[in-house]
Amino acid sequence: MNLKNYVRDINDFPVKGIVFRDITPLLKNAAALQETTERLLALIADRQIDKVVGMESRGFFFAPLLAVRLNAGFVPIRKPKKLPAEKIRQTYDLEYGTDSLEIHQDSILRGEKILVHDDVLATGGTASATCELIERLGGEIVQCNFLIELDVLRGREKLNKYEVASLLHY
């Protein structure tokens, strides 16, 4: 199955000059959804995973599915002011300004094996900030995996100390 057939290009979204890779056609097709889940699982192979961390918000589509199949917990990484318990924050640079992510302090135990998942690897800022949060809590990142990688934006370079795996490349 060619999964790219289920990714729709939306020109000039969210701003002019951007081509948005829309995965909603993939999500609504049961066979494509199942195939994608199986291929993402194959990227991690037989390694032990204790928690799957998904980034807000599109990382929430596959990360819980992967967690269930890996017999692991799911941990959400959220934008500020969305998590109710004690949390830590990581600020990171954007092209024009900064943004932040948060994680509950009790969500990852020291030494736990972590799979980081998001739908798209673009510039790597969100994924890098996520990895920093995980490591601050003592988690060991086994892999960062993505459905789509936008190669021209070179986000993989920000994650050069981790194993990075992506299903689709644009």
C-alpha positions as a Markdown table, in Angstrom:
| # | Residue | x | y | z |
|---|---|---|---|---|
| 1 | Met | 0.0 | 0.0 | 0.0 |
| 2 | Asn | 1.4 | 3.4 | -1.0 |
| 3 | Leu | 0.6 | 5.5 | 2.1 |
| 4 | Lys | 1.4 | 8.7 | 0.2 |
| 5 | Asn | -1.8 | 8.1 | -1.7 |
| 6 | Tyr | -3.6 | 8.9 | 1.6 |
| 7 | Val | -1.8 | 12.2 | 2.3 |
| 8 | Arg | -3.4 | 15.2 | 0.8 |
| 9 | Asp | -1.4 | 18.3 | -0.1 |
| 10 | Ile | -3.1 | 21.6 | 0.8 |
| 11 | Asn | -1.4 | 24.6 | -0.8 |
| 12 | Asp | -1.0 | 27.9 | 1.1 |
| 13 | Phe | -2.1 | 26.5 | 4.5 |
| 14 | Pro | -1.8 | 27.7 | 7.1 |
| 15 | Val | -0.1 | 30.6 | 5.3 |
| 16 | Lys | 0.8 | 31.4 | 1.7 |
| 17 | Gly | 3.7 | 29.4 | 0.4 |
| 18 | Ile | 3.3 | 26.5 | 2.7 |
| 19 | Val | 2.2 | 23.0 | 1.5 |
| 20 | Phe | 0.4 | 21.3 | 4.3 |
| 21 | Arg | 0.6 | 17.5 | 4.4 |
| 22 | Asp | -3.0 | 16.6 | 5.5 |
| 23 | Ile | -3.2 | 13.0 | 6.9 |
| 24 | Thr | -7.0 | 13.1 | 7.6 |
| 25 | Pro | -7.6 | 10.9 | 4.4 |
| 26 | Leu | -5.2 | 8.3 | 5.9 |
| 27 | Leu | -6.9 | 8.5 | 9.3 |
| 28 | Lys | -10.4 | 7.9 | 7.9 |
| 29 | Asn | -9.4 | 4.9 | 5.9 |
| 30 | Ala | -9.4 | 1.7 | 8.1 |
| 31 | Ala | -6.9 | -0.2 | 5.9 |
| 32 | Ala | -4.5 | 2.8 | 5.6 |
| 33 | Leu | -4.7 | 3.4 | 9.4 |
| 34 | Gln | -4.0 | -0.2 | 10.2 |
| 35 | Glu | -1.1 | -0.3 | 7.7 |
| 36 | Thr | 0.4 | 2.9 | 9.0 |
| 37 | Thr | 0.3 | 1.6 | 12.6 |
| 38 | Glu | 1.9 | -1.7 | 11.6 |
| 39 | Arg | 4.7 | 0.1 | 9.7 |
| 40 | Leu | 5.3 | 2.5 | 12.6 |
| 41 | Leu | 5.6 | -0.5 | 14.9 |
| 42 | Ala | 8.1 | -2.1 | 12.5 |
| 43 | Leu | 10.4 | 0.9 | 12.9 |
| 44 | Ile | 10.8 | 0.2 | 16.6 |
| 45 | Ala | 11.3 | -3.6 | 16.0 |
| 46 | Asp | 11.6 | -5.8 | 19.1 |
| 47 | Arg | 13.0 | -3.1 | 21.5 |
| 48 | Gln | 11.5 | -2.7 | 24.9 |
| 49 | Ile | 9.4 | 0.5 | 25.3 |
| 50 | Asp | 8.0 | 1.6 | 28.6 |
| 51 | Lys | 6.3 | 4.8 | 27.5 |
| 52 | Val | 5.3 | 6.3 | 24.1 |
| 53 | Val | 5.4 | 10.1 | 24.2 |
| 54 | Gly | 3.2 | 12.0 | 21.7 |
| 55 | Met | 3.4 | 15.7 | 21.0 |
| 56 | Glu | 0.3 | 17.9 | 20.9 |
| 57 | Ser | -1.7 | 17.6 | 18.9 |
| 58 | Arg | -1.3 | 15.4 | 15.9 |
| 59 | Gly | 1.2 | 13.2 | 17.7 |
| 60 | Phe | -1.9 | 12.1 | 19.7 |
| 61 | Phe | -3.3 | 10.2 | 16.7 |
| 62 | Phe | -0.8 | 7.3 | 16.6 |
| 63 | Ala | 1.1 | 7.5 | 19.9 |
| 64 | Pro | -1.7 | 5.9 | 21.9 |
| 65 | Leu | -2.2 | 3.2 | 19.2 |
| 66 | Leu | 1.5 | 2.4 | 19.4 |
| 67 | Ala | 1.5 | 2.4 | 23.2 |
| 68 | Val | -1.3 | -0.1 | 23.3 |
| 69 | Arg | 0.4 | -2.4 | 20.8 |
| 70 | Leu | 3.8 | -2.1 | 22.7 |
| 71 | Asn | 2.2 | -2.8 | 26.0 |
| 72 | Ala | 3.5 | 0.7 | 27.1 |
| 73 | Gly | 2.0 | 3.8 | 28.7 |
| 74 | Phe | 1.2 | 6.9 | 26.7 |
| 75 | Val | 2.4 | 10.3 | 27.8 |
| 76 | Pro | 1.2 | 13.6 | 26.2 |
| 77 | Ile | 3.4 | 16.6 | 25.7 |
| 78 | Arg | 1.2 | 19.7 | 25.8 |
| 79 | Lys | 1.3 | 23.4 | 25.1 |
| 80 | Pro | 1.5 | 25.5 | 28.3 |
| 81 | Lys | -1.5 | 25.7 | 30.7 |
| 82 | Lys | -3.1 | 22.4 | 29.4 |
| 83 | Leu | -1.8 | 20.0 | 32.0 |
| 84 | Pro | -3.3 | 20.1 | 35.5 |
| 85 | Ala | -0.7 | 18.5 | 37.7 |
| 86 | Glu | 2.9 | 19.5 | 38.6 |
| 87 | Lys | 4.8 | 19.9 | 35.4 |
| 88 | Ile | 8.1 | 21.0 | 33.8 |
| 89 | Arg | 8.4 | 23.3 | 30.8 |
| 90 | Gln | 10.9 | 23.5 | 27.9 |
| 91 | Thr | 11.1 | 26.6 | 25.8 |
| 92 | Tyr | 12.4 | 26.4 | 22.2 |
| 93 | Asp | 13.1 | 28.7 | 19.3 |
| 94 | Leu | 10.8 | 29.2 | 16.4 |
| 95 | Glu | 11.7 | 31.0 | 13.2 |
| 96 | Tyr | 10.0 | 34.2 | 14.6 |
| 97 | Gly | 9.9 | 33.9 | 18.4 |
| 98 | Thr | 9.7 | 31.1 | 20.9 |
| 99 | Asp | 7.2 | 28.4 | 22.1 |
| 100 | Ser | 7.0 | 26.1 | 25.0 |
| 101 | Leu | 6.0 | 22.5 | 25.8 |
| 102 | Glu | 5.1 | 20.9 | 29.2 |
| 103 | Ile | 5.1 | 17.4 | 30.7 |
| 104 | His | 3.8 | 16.1 | 34.0 |
| 105 | Gln | 6.7 | 15.6 | 36.4 |
| 106 | Asp | 5.5 | 12.2 | 37.4 |
| 107 | Ser | 4.9 | 10.9 | 33.8 |
| 108 | Ile | 8.3 | 9.3 | 33.2 |
| 109 | Leu | 10.5 | 7.4 | 35.7 |
| 110 | Arg | 14.3 | 7.5 | 35.7 |
| 111 | Gly | 15.6 | 4.8 | 33.3 |
| 112 | Glu | 12.3 | 4.2 | 31.5 |
| 113 | Lys | 12.7 | 3.4 | 27.8 |
| 114 | Ile | 10.9 | 6.0 | 25.7 |
| 115 | Leu | 9.6 | 6.1 | 22.1 |
| 116 | Val | 8.9 | 9.7 | 20.9 |
| 117 | His | 6.3 | 9.9 | 18.2 |
| 118 | Asp | 4.8 | 12.8 | 16.1 |
| 119 | Asp | 3.1 | 12.9 | 12.8 |
| 120 | Val | 5.6 | 15.3 | 11.1 |
| 121 | Leu | 9.3 | 16.0 | 11.5 |
| 122 | Ala | 9.8 | 19.5 | 10.1 |
| 123 | Thr | 12.5 | 21.8 | 11.6 |
| 124 | Gly | 12.9 | 19.6 | 14.7 |
| 125 | Gly | 12.2 | 22.2 | 17.3 |
| 126 | Thr | 9.2 | 20.5 | 18.9 |
| 127 | Ala | 10.9 | 17.1 | 18.9 |
| 128 | Ser | 14.1 | 18.4 | 20.3 |
| 129 | Ala | 12.3 | 20.2 | 23.1 |
| 130 | Thr | 10.3 | 17.0 | 23.8 |
| 131 | Cys | 13.5 | 15.0 | 24.0 |
| 132 | Glu | 15.0 | 17.5 | 26.5 |
| 133 | Leu | 11.9 | 17.2 | 28.7 |
| 134 | Ile | 12.1 | 13.4 | 28.7 |
| 135 | Glu | 15.8 | 13.5 | 29.6 |
| 136 | Arg | 15.2 | 16.0 | 32.4 |
| 137 | Leu | 12.9 | 13.4 | 33.9 |
| 138 | Gly | 15.5 | 10.6 | 33.5 |
| 139 | Gly | 13.9 | 8.8 | 30.5 |
| 140 | Glu | 16.1 | 7.1 | 27.9 |
| 141 | Ile | 15.0 | 7.8 | 24.4 |
| 142 | Val | 15.1 | 4.7 | 22.3 |
| 143 | Gln | 13.8 | 6.3 | 19.1 |
| 144 | Cys | 12.1 | 9.3 | 17.7 |
| 145 | Asn | 9.6 | 8.1 | 15.0 |
| 146 | Phe | 7.5 | 10.1 | 12.6 |
| 147 | Leu | 4.9 | 9.4 | 10.0 |
| 148 | Ile | 6.2 | 12.1 | 7.7 |
| 149 | Glu | 9.6 | 13.8 | 7.4 |
| 150 | Leu | 10.0 | 17.0 | 5.5 |
| 151 | Asp | 13.6 | 16.4 | 4.4 |
| 152 | Val | 14.3 | 19.9 | 3.1 |
| 153 | Leu | 13.8 | 21.4 | 6.5 |
| 154 | Arg | 16.6 | 19.2 | 8.0 |
| 155 | Gly | 14.9 | 18.6 | 11.4 |
| 156 | Arg | 16.8 | 15.4 | 11.7 |
| 157 | Glu | 19.9 | 17.5 | 12.4 |
| 158 | Lys | 18.5 | 18.8 | 15.6 |
| 159 | Leu | 17.9 | 15.2 | 16.7 |
| 160 | Asn | 21.4 | 13.9 | 15.8 |
| 161 | Lys | 22.1 | 12.2 | 19.1 |
| 162 | Tyr | 18.9 | 10.0 | 18.8 |
| 163 | Glu | 17.8 | 7.3 | 16.4 |
| 164 | Val | 15.3 | 8.9 | 14.0 |
| 165 | Ala | 12.9 | 6.9 | 11.8 |
| 166 | Ser | 10.2 | 8.1 | 9.4 |
| 167 | Leu | 7.8 | 6.3 | 7.2 |
| 168 | Leu | 7.3 | 8.9 | 4.4 |
| 169 | His | 9.8 | 11.5 | 3.1 |
| 170 | Tyr | 8.9 | 14.7 | 1.2 |
